[in-house]
């Protein structure tokens, strides 16, 4: 099947042919046969690099109205927006920002790219443009199984289908164990394939040899180890150098940020490349210790990538790798989650990571997504993925990751925090006004599909009572009538969780009883940082005494007394976050904050962004309570760039 055979304009056909896309890949042809260009629903569970983006474009370009492309990550949203906006005759828009507006101007675009959270918030705020959609494409739909993000995606899709009954839904997924469940839930045709445009062989390294799943082997020239050498790292260095010597690029995955930087610095000693222009660009982005370390590595053609980097640095690394200015990226597993950075060889040095409680095996799906980055269409003759092991682990790695299928995707919707958020949302948005009505809305979720015998009314009954105790819902009778209170309405519109809303309300009420001179910027920051919606900040053993002293010296400014914190450790962590943000608002440099508080530049960026959002929500809740706390507005203004 050829592009010229499709119902596309001559300008679009020329665009694709100029890009070298003339004949469809088998999975793309299968999607066409399944009706993706006729408005039919399709779930495509196919490997990375096998043409999912073209399937999405075909659906949206042939739909009888605007299209919506839902992504899990902001970085991916920008990448897809640029791709779609370059299509002839297509005007694309992007929305990943404020959560308290309907963004009505999005109705002017042919294609809108947004995160699932942004779409959910737009629906809560009464966005009318949603009702005009003809097609919605969900990228990485297997994230239905992810805590936090999964339930939001479920409710978003369930709500969209209720508001737009004839909506075409196209879901794109990695290869998972139960794609038929997702297709059945969406009433869609399943296109399932293992075909790839570039062949991929996956193997395990042990004792200077890689044994691949196709029966082939690769000898690896690893130098004799010294007494202080790490065998896994030296094997990784040799595997990376070998790929680059043979004209390829490489991705090396490790368990942590520190390990990514350390491996990059080790590779920088190998003289594997040179990128002085990139180093100059990185220097111009501003310097922190982490940024300078990245710059030094980049001069040798080596980069690293993790969430602790500033977003501008991460984007520069991704672009430089795509442009072949970088030979290798040393990364944490998050790089495999959607961003388009394929390489000839992928090396997975670490297969376990710290969960906060223990070292645990990385899920099979995550490893398969890393492996799937190997082999660039039109650039590489093949792709290789190598897991680094030893005599004690090689057999387990082969069985666990090379031979195994990825896990089945199960709904996370029954999580109490997710239920509180979405019960309040459907009532506040007037989608339901009774306990049974809420259950009816939730009957369209993936959870309900996977649990057909479950009683949804029982599932949400206790949640409704909790929301009433939080002053978010009013209940009449035994749930025959539900309505959102003014606090509940504002909490939902601000897109904060009910638990965060209740915590902020408690803080505001405490502030009412405080002496005016004790209510400061620190007060406002402590309130929002001690909510579930604020990201945690690592509190090291050596910092506890210092933070304790800081908390004592500013106790009069805080809404929580030191002896009354429900979890003192959690509260002290919130105090640390508030202290960092306060010092940032007072002009302390990012470099000084990074050095003093052991926080990455990217972590500081994300916490500033969260604080701006939560401070705005707190100010809005003050309006409902008819209390004026100007510090919420003042600190927010100081945090804004």
N, C-alpha and C positions, 0 to 999 in steps of 0.2 A: 504494500500500500504506500502511495506517494503523497506528499503534501499537496500536490496539485489535484488530488482526488478528493480533498476535503472541502467542506462548505466555507471557505475563507476567501476574503477579497484578494484581488491580484496583488495589491500592495503588501498584504501579509504573506502571501505565498513567496513573493520576491524577497521579503525580509528573511524568511526562514531559509530559502535557498542560498541567499548571500552568506548566511551563517553556516552553510554546509549541511543543513538539514533538508534533505530531499526525500529520503525514504524513511518510513516510520520503523522504529524498533518493534519487535514482536509484542512486548507488553503494551505499547502505545496502540498498535493495530488492534489488539484484543480489547482495549478500552473503547476504541471507536466502534467495534462490533457490538460491544455491550451497551452502546447508545449514549456515550458521553457527549457527542456532538448533536444529539437529538433531544437533549433536556432530561435524559434518564439519569437515575442515581447510580453511582459507581463507587465501589471501594477498591482501590488499587494497592495491593500488598506486594510490593516488588522491591528489589535491592536498590541501594544507593547508586546513583549514576545511570539508572536504566530508563530515565525519561519521565519522571513524575511531573516536573515543572511544565513540560509540553502538554501533558494530559490536562493539567490545571488550566493552562492558557486556552486550550481548545474548548474546554467546557465554558469558560467565561466569555470567550470571543464569539461563541455561537449561541449563547443564551439570549433570551428575548427580554433583555433588561440588564440593569447593573449587576456586577459581580462583587462578592466579598471573599477575600483570601485571609483566612485566620491562621496566624503563626504563633508558636509558643514563646519566641524570644524577640526582643526589640532589634537585636543585631540582624536577625534573619528578616525582620520586617523591612528594614532599610534596603537590604540586598534585593528582596523580591520587588519592592516598590520601584527601584531603579530598572529592574528587568522589565516589568510590565509597562512602565512609563515610556520605555524605548520602542514599544510596539507601534507601528504606523496607525494613526487614527485613534489611538487610545489615550485617554486622559486619566491618569492614575492618581490616587490620593493615599495618604498614609496617616494613621492615627494611633499613637501609642502613649500619649501624654496624659493630661489631666483627666481624673476619673469622675469629676462632678459636673460634667456638661454633656449634652446630647450631640454636640458637634454637627448641627444640622447642615452645615455647608458640605458635608461628605456626600450628600445626595446629589451633588453636581458632577460627580466623577463616574466614569465607566467602570472602574475597578478600584475598590478600597482595600488596602492592606492594613490589618489591625491584629493586635493580640486578643486572645479570648477574653482576658480581663477587661480590655477596652470595649469590646462588643457588649459584654455583660453589663458594664456600667452605662453604656449608651442606652441599652434597653431599659434599665432601671430609671433613667432620667427622661424617658419618654421620647426617644429618638424616632421621628417619623420616617426617616430615610430607610430604616430597616424594612418597613412594609413594602417598599418598592423593589426589593432585591429579587432577582430571578435565579441567581446561582450563588451558592456558598461553597467554597473549597476549604477543607480543613487539612492543613499540613501536620504531619507527625501525629496522626490521630491515635496512635498507640499510647500517647501520653494520657489517655483516659485512665490508665493505671497508675498515674503519678499522684501522690498525696498533694492536696492543696490545689494544684492546677487541674487535675482530672475532674473533680466534681464541678468546677466552674465551666469546663468545656462541655460536660454532660448537660448542665442546666441551660447553657447558651444554645446548644443545638436543639434541645427539647423546646425551648421557648421560641426560637426562630421558626421551627416547624409549625408551632401553634399559630404564630402571627402571620406566617406566609404559607398557607396550606399546599400550594403547588411548587414550593421551592425545590430546585434541583440541588442535591447535596452530593458532592464528590469528596471522598475522604482518601487521603494518601497516607500510607503506612509503611514502616519497615516490615520485613518478614517476621511475623510472630506466630505463635502456636495456634491461635484461634481467630483468624481474621473473619471466618464465617460468622462468628458471634456478632462482630461489629457490623458486618453487611446485613445480617438478619435484623439487627436493631434499627438500622437506617432504611430498611426495605430497599436495599441496593443490590445490584449485580456485583459479584465478587470477581475481580481480575487478580489472579495469584500466579506469580512466576518467580523463578530463580534465575532467569536470563539476565546477563550483563553484557554490555557492549565490549568490555575489556575483561578477559578471563582473570579470575582471582584464585590464587592458591594460598591456602592457609596452613601454617605449620608451627611446630614447637622447636625452639633452640635448646640444645643440650650438648655440652662437651664438644664445642667447635663445629657442630653440625646441626642444620635445620632439616627436619623430616616433614615434608609437606603432605597434605591430604591427597594429592594426586600420585603419590608414590615416589616423587622425585626428592632429591636431597640437595643441599647447598653447603659446601664447605666454607667455614668462616675463619678468617685468619685473625684469631685473638692472641695477642702477645702473652708470653708467660707472665703470670700475675706476681706482683710483688707482695710483701707481707701486709701492706696497707691498702691494697687494691680491692675494690668490690667487684666480684666476678660478674654479676648481672649488669652492672654499669659498663664494664669493659666490653662485654659481649654486645651491649647495645651500641656503644661507640663504634665497634667494628662493623656491625650490621648497617648502621647509618652511613659510615664512610664508604662501604662497599656499594651501596645504592647510588651514592653521589658520584663515585668514580665511574659508574656505568651509565651516567647521564640522567639519573633520576633525581627526584626530590623525596624527602622523607618526613614522616611525622613520627615522633617518639612520645608515647604516653607513659606518664608516671603518676604516682598516687597523690602527690601534694604540690603545692606552690613551691615550697622550698626545694623539693626534689627537681622540679622543672627548671628552676634557676640554676641549681647545682649541675644538672646534666648539661645545660646549655653552656655553662662556663667550662665544663670539661671538654665539650666538643669544640669550643672556641680555640682550644690548644692544638687542634688537629689540622689546621690549615686547609679546611675543606671548601672555602669560598671567600668572597669579598663583596661587601655592599656599603662602600663609604658614603654614597649618596643617601642611602636609607638612614645611616647613622646620623648624618647631618639633619635629615628631616625629623628624626626622633629628638634630637637635641633642641630643635626649634619648638617642640611641643611642651617644653618645660621640664625641669629636672627634679626628680626625687632620687633617693638612693636606688630604688627599684628601677626607675626610668634610666638612670645612668648605667646601671648594670645591663639593662636591655640594650642600650646604645653601644656599649663596649662589645657585647656579643654580636650585634648586628654588623659591626665592621668586618667580622669574619664570616658573614653569611649565615649566622645562626640566630634564631629568635626563640623566645619563650612566650607562653600565652597562658594566662589564668585570670580568675576573677579579681585578683588583687591589683591588677594593672588598671590604669585609667582607660576609659573607653576609647579615647583617641589613640592610645598606644596599641590596644588590641586591634583596632581597625587598621592601623598602619601595618601591623604584622601580618594580618590576613591579606591585605591588598598586595603587600610585597611578595608574599608567598605565591599568590595567584599570578603575579607578574614575573615569577621565577627569579626575583632578586634575592630571595632567601633560599638556601638549600635545605634547611631543616627547621622545623618548629618542635620544641620540647613543650609538652602541654599536659594539663590535667584533663580528665575525661570529658569535661564540659565542652571542649572544642569539637567533639564528635556529634554534638547535639544540634545538627541542622546547618551550621555555617559551611559554606561551600569552599573547602580547602582540600581537594584531593591530592594524593601523592602517589608515586610509583610504589613505595614501600612504606608500610606501617609497622612500627615496632612497639609492642606493648610490654614494657619492662616489668610493670607492677600489675598484678591481678587482684590484689587486695587493697582496701582503703579503710581509713578509720571512720567509723560511723558516729563517733561521739561517745561510744561506749566500748567498742571493741574493733579489732581488725576483721573485716568480713570480705568474702569474695564479691567482686563486682558482678552485677547481674549479667546473664548471658546476652540479653538484648543490647546492653551498653557495649560489651566487648564486640559483638557483631557489628554495631554501628561504627566502632573504631576501625575494625577490619574493612568495612565497606568503603572507607575513604581511599583504599588502595586501588590504583588504576584509573588514570585520567583519559576519558574518551578523546580521541584524535591526537593525544600526546604520548601515551604510554602503550607499548605493545602488550603489556600484561600488568597485573597488580599482584603484590605479595604482602601478606600479613604474617608477622612472626610474633609469637608469644615467647618470652624469655623464661626458661625454666632450668632445672638441673635434674640430676638422677632421681631425687626424691619427689619431684613434682611433675616431671614431663608426662607421665601416663595420665595423671589426674587432669592436667591442663588439656590434653588431647580429648579426653572423654567429656570434660566439663564444658569446653568451649568450641573445639574444632568439630566434634561429631554431634554435639547437642543442638536441638532446636531452641530458639528463643522462648522465653516464658510466655504463658498465656496472659492476656490482659484482663484484669479483674477490676471492677468498679471500686472506687474509694469513697463513694458518695455517703456511706453510712457513718463516716467520721463525724463525731458530735459538733466540732467547730464548723465543718462544712455545712452540716444540716442547719445550725443556727443561722448562718449567713444566708442560706438560700431559702429557708422558710420565711425569714423576715423579708427577703427580696420579693418573693412572689406575692406576699400580702401587701407590702408597701407599693408595689407596682400595679396593684388591682388585678392581678391574674387569679387571685383566689381570695375569698372572704369567709372561709370556714375551714375546719380541720379536714373535712372530706374534700373540699376544693383544692387544698394544698396537696392532698394525696393524689387527686386527679391529675394535677400538673406534673407531679413527680412520677406518675405512671408512664410518662414518655421518656424517662431517663434510661441510661444503660444499666443502672443498678436494678431497676424494675424488670428490665428485659432478662437480666441474669438471675433474678430471684422472683420468678412468676408466682410462687406460692406465698411470698412474704406479704404481710399486712402493712401497707404503707401508713395507714392511719395510726397504728400502734408505734411505728417507727418515729413519727414526728410528734406524738402526743406530749411526751415529756419535754421535748424541745420547745413546744409552744408555751408550756408552763414556765420554763426557764426564761424565755423571752419576756413573758409577762412580769416575772420577778425583776428583770432588768429594766422594766418600764418601757419596753420596746413595742409590746403588743397589748391590746385590750381584748379580753375574752368574755363572751356572754354564753351562759349555759355551759354545756360540756363541749365547747368548741363549735357550737352551731354557727356562731358569728365571731369572726376575727377582724380586727382592724389595727392598723399601725398607729401608734401614738405619734405626736409631733417629734419626739426624740427618735422613735423608730424610723420615721420617714426621713429625717435628716441623716441619720446614721447610714441608711441604705443609699441615699443619694450621694453621700460623700465617699461611698465605696469602701468604708472601713468595716471590719468585722463587728458584730454585736458585742463581743467581749471587749474589744478595744473601745467601742463607743461607751460601754458601761464604765470602763476604767477612767476614761476621760471625764465623764460626768461626775464620777466620785471625786476626781481631782479638782474640777471646777467648784464643786460644793465645799470642798475643804478650803480652797482659796478664798471663798466668801467669808470664812471665819478667821482668816489670817490678817494680821496687821498690814496696812498698805506698804510699809517700808520693807516688809519681808517678802513681798511678791515681786520677783525679779525675772530676768531672762532665764536664770537657772530653774526657777519654779516651772515655767512653761515647758522647758526642755525635759525636766524630770517627768512631768505628767505624760508627755507623748512618748518618751523613750521607754517608759515602763508599761507598754502595751504589747499585746501579741503581734500587732502588725509592724512593730519596729524590728529590724534585723538584729540578731544577737551580735555582740562584740566580744571577742576572746578576752578573758580576764585571767592573766597569768598569776602563778603563785606569788611571784615577787611584787606584783602590783596590789595585792589585796590590802596590805597594810597602808599603802599610800592612798588608796581609794577610801579606805575606812576613815583615815584622818581627814580627807577632803569632805566626806559625808558628814563627819562630826562638826567640822568648822563651818559648814553651810546648812546645818540641820534646820535652822529656823526658816530657810527658804524652800524646804522640801515639803511636799504634801504627805509623804509617808514618814512616820517616825521610825527611827532605826530599830527600835525594839518591837515594832508592830508589823514589819514586812512579812507577808505570807511566806515568801521564800527570800531570805536575806541575801543569798548568793545571787539570785536572779535580779533582785533590786540593786545590788551593788554593781552588777553588770550594766544595768540601766543608767546608774549614776556615772559610770565610766563613759558611756555613749554620750550622755548629756554634757559631761565635762569637755569631751572632744569637740562636740558641736558648738558649745559656748565659746571655747577658745578660737575655733574657726571663725565664728561670727565677730570676734573681737580682733581679727586680723592676723592671728598666728599663722605662719606659713604651713602649707601642706607638707613640706619637707620636715619641718620641726615636729609636726603632729605624727607623721609616719615614724620618725625616729624615736620619739618619746613614748608612744603608746602601742607600738608594734601592730600597727594597722596598715593595710595596703592602701595605696592611693585609690584604687578602684572601690575598696570597701568604704573609704571616706566619701567618695562620690555617691555611692548608693545610699548611705545613711543620710547624707544631706538631702537627697531627693525624697527619701521617706519622711524625713522630718518636716520638709516643706508641705508635703501632702497632709501629714497628721496635724500640723499646726493650723493649716487651713480648715481641716475638719473640726478641730477643737474650737476655733473661732466661730464656725457655723453652729456648733452645739451651744456655745455661749448665747447666741441669738435666740435659740429655742428656750433656754433657761432664763432669758432676760437678765443676764449677768455680763458685765463688760470686763474682760481681762485683756487690756491692750497689749500685754506682753506677748500673747500668741501672734498677733499681727506684726509687732515690732521685730521679734526674733525672726519670723519668716522672711521679712523684708531684708534683714541682714544676711540671711543664708542664701538668698537669691543671687545669681551671678550679676 
